[in-house]
Amino acid sequence: MKIHITKYLSILALALTLSLGTSTPVQAQCPMCRMSAESNLKNGGTEGRGLNNGILFMLSMPYLVVGAIGFIWWKNRRKEEEEELV
C-alpha cells in the first residue's frame, strides 16, 4: 500500500514541479476589465491594482475546497485501514 501512495505522490510532485517550472506570467482579465483598470490607474485611481489578484484568488478557491475534501477523505480512509489491521 505504501508503494502505491509513494508512486502517486511522486507523480503529483512531478506534475506540480513541471507546471510551476514552465509557467508564464498571465493576466487573468478580460479586455474590457483590463481597459477599465488601466484607465482608472492612469487617472490616479487605485481600484485597478487588486483586480487581477482578486480574480486569481477566486480561481484558486475551488481547488482549495476540492483539496480539503480529498485530504479529509484520505485521513478517514487511513484511520479505517488502521482499525482493520488491529
N, C-alpha and C positions, 0 to 999 in steps of 0.2 A: 504494500500500500504506500509506503514511503517513497518508493521508486516512482510511482505514478504522480504523486504530488510534486516531487522534485522535478520530474520531467515537465509537468505543466507550468511550474513556476519558472523554470529556465526558459521555456518558450515565451512566456509572458514577459520576462525580463528582457529577452532578446527583441521582442516586438516593441516594447517600450523604449529601449535604447535606440532602435532604428528610427522610430517615429520622432523621438526628441532630437536625435542627432542629425536628421535630414530635414528638419522643418525649416520653413522660410517665414519671415515675418509677413503677416497678413493684416488687412484692415477689415474688421467684421462690421461693415456698414454698407447700407445700400447707397446708391449715388445721391439720392435726394437728401438723406440724412447727412451724408458727408458734406454736401454743399451747404446745408443749413448750419452744420457745426463750424465749417471753415468761415462762413460769413459772420457768424457770431463771434468767433475768435478775432477776426480782422477788425471788428467794430469794438473790441475791448471787452467782450463778454467772457465769462468763464464756464458757461454751461456745456460747451462742446468738449471740454477736456476729459470728462469722465464718461462720455458716451460709449466709446469703444470698450473701455473696461467693464462697463455695465452690461454690454451685450455679451462679452466673453464670460462674465460671471453667470448670467442667465443660461448660457450654453453649457456651463460646467455642472449645473445643479442636477440634471437628470443622471449624469454619470456618477455623481456622488451618492445619489439615492440608490441607484442600482448596485453600486459597490458596497454600500452599507447593508443592504438586504442580503447580498451574496455573502458578506462576512458573517452576519448573524446566522445565516443558514449553515455555513461551513462550521461555525463554532458548535451549533446544536448537533450537527451530524457527527462531529468529533466526539462529543460527550456521549452520544448514543453508542458509538463504536466502542468507547472505553467501558461503558456499562455492560455491553455484550461480552467483552473479554473477561470481566470479573465474575 
